[in-house]
């Protein structure tokens, strides 16, 4: 994927996070308070369904560009999406979840983690 297309995708995701950022922050807080995980991860995708995480926002219903599923670090490790040896590295780069949402961006051409500040 070229850089311009990647930037356009990420810009559209940032716009969507502004729309439902408070909701993502509530889910992140609940995940941590209920001791599910200290490392919540949200999966942003544009596919009708994916098998990773639990669907929480459907773009068709929210009139946004991205659907969002909720997951966490251990789920990514259990599915071998993050190598067990890299788990510590991930926890060290993970940004303060009270200030940033951790998003795994998943498209057919591109997949990567981003940390986006809450508004």
Backbone torsions as a table, in degrees:
resi	resn	phi	psi	omega
1	UNK	NA	137.1	-179.0
2	UNK	-77.8	161.6	-174.8
3	UNK	-60.8	-40.5	-178.7
4	UNK	-63.1	-44.2	178.8
5	UNK	-64.9	-40.5	177.2
6	UNK	-61.2	-44.6	179.0
7	UNK	-62.7	-39.6	178.2
8	UNK	-63.7	-42.8	177.6
9	UNK	-61.0	-46.8	-178.0
10	UNK	-67.7	-35.3	176.0
11	UNK	-63.1	-42.7	179.3
12	UNK	-66.0	-35.4	176.9
13	UNK	-66.5	-44.2	178.3
14	UNK	-59.0	-40.4	177.4
15	UNK	-61.9	-42.6	178.6
16	UNK	-65.6	-39.4	-179.8
17	UNK	-63.5	-32.0	174.7
18	UNK	-61.8	-40.4	-178.3
19	UNK	-64.8	-48.4	-175.1
20	UNK	-117.3	24.2	-180.0
21	UNK	-60.9	-40.4	179.7
22	UNK	-61.5	-39.2	178.7
23	UNK	-65.7	-43.3	177.8
24	UNK	-62.8	-38.9	179.3
25	UNK	-64.8	-40.1	177.2
26	UNK	-61.6	-43.6	179.9
27	UNK	-66.1	-41.1	177.5
28	UNK	-60.0	-46.7	179.5
29	UNK	-61.9	-43.7	179.7
30	UNK	-63.3	-41.0	178.6
31	UNK	-58.8	-42.0	-178.7
32	UNK	-77.0	-41.2	-179.6
33	UNK	-66.3	-35.9	180.0
34	UNK	-84.6	7.1	177.0
35	UNK	59.9	29.2	173.7
36	UNK	-71.7	-46.9	177.7
37	UNK	-167.7	146.5	171.9
38	UNK	-84.2	-2.9	-174.3
39	UNK	-130.8	70.9	176.7
40	UNK	-67.3	144.8	178.4
41	UNK	-132.6	133.7	176.0
42	UNK	-108.5	134.8	-179.0
43	UNK	-101.5	119.8	177.1
44	UNK	-99.7	126.6	-178.0
45	UNK	-149.1	167.1	179.3
46	UNK	-123.4	11.2	178.3
47	UNK	-81.3	157.3	177.4
48	UNK	-58.9	-43.6	175.9
49	UNK	-150.2	151.2	170.6
50	UNK	-135.3	158.4	-175.7
51	UNK	-95.3	10.3	-178.3
52	UNK	-102.3	123.1	178.8
53	UNK	75.2	-174.3	-178.8
54	UNK	-109.9	126.6	178.7
55	UNK	-61.5	130.6	177.7
56	UNK	-125.1	-24.7	177.2
57	UNK	-138.0	124.2	175.8
58	UNK	-104.6	126.8	-174.9
59	UNK	-61.1	-30.7	178.8
60	UNK	-63.8	-37.3	-178.1
61	UNK	-83.6	-31.0	-174.7
62	UNK	-94.2	-5.4	-177.7
63	UNK	55.2	44.3	176.6
64	UNK	-121.9	177.2	-177.6
65	UNK	-85.1	-21.5	-171.4
66	UNK	-124.7	141.6	166.9
67	UNK	-93.3	151.3	-177.6
68	UNK	-128.4	132.2	171.5
69	UNK	-113.0	150.0	178.3
70	UNK	-103.8	137.9	177.8
71	UNK	-151.2	-162.2	179.5
72	UNK	-159.9	169.2	-174.5
73	UNK	-54.5	-47.0	-175.3
74	UNK	-62.1	-34.3	176.5
75	UNK	-63.4	-41.5	178.3
76	UNK	-65.1	-38.6	178.1
77	UNK	-68.5	-45.3	-179.6
78	UNK	-60.2	-32.3	-179.7
79	UNK	-90.4	5.3	-179.1
80	UNK	61.0	28.2	173.8
81	UNK	-84.7	-26.8	169.0
82	UNK	-122.1	122.1	-179.9
83	UNK	-61.3	139.4	-178.6
84	UNK	-54.4	-38.3	179.2
85	UNK	-68.5	-20.8	-179.2
86	UNK	-93.9	-3.0	-177.5
87	UNK	-58.7	-44.7	178.8
88	UNK	-62.3	-42.8	177.2
89	UNK	-57.5	-43.4	-179.4
90	UNK	-62.0	-44.0	-179.0
91	UNK	-64.3	-28.5	-179.9
92	UNK	-76.9	-28.4	178.2
93	UNK	-93.5	-11.5	-178.7
94	UNK	-62.5	126.6	-176.4
95	UNK	-85.6	160.8	-179.0
96	UNK	-49.8	113.9	-175.8
97	UNK	-70.7	-8.2	173.1
98	UNK	-80.4	-17.7	-177.4
99	UNK	-115.5	-23.8	-175.6
100	UNK	-131.6	144.0	171.5
101	UNK	-97.7	132.2	176.8
102	UNK	-91.8	120.7	-176.5
103	UNK	-124.4	129.7	169.7
104	UNK	-96.2	109.8	-178.4
105	UNK	-85.3	125.0	-175.2
106	UNK	-128.9	111.2	174.0
107	UNK	-130.6	166.9	177.7
108	UNK	-59.4	-29.4	-176.4
109	UNK	-101.1	-12.0	-167.4
110	UNK	-151.2	138.6	170.3
111	UNK	-149.4	133.7	-179.7
112	UNK	-170.1	160.2	174.1
113	UNK	-88.8	140.6	170.6
114	UNK	-134.3	154.8	173.7
115	UNK	-117.5	119.9	-176.7
116	UNK	-115.5	129.8	-179.3
117	UNK	-69.2	144.0	172.1
118	UNK	-71.9	151.2	178.4
119	UNK	-80.8	NA	NA
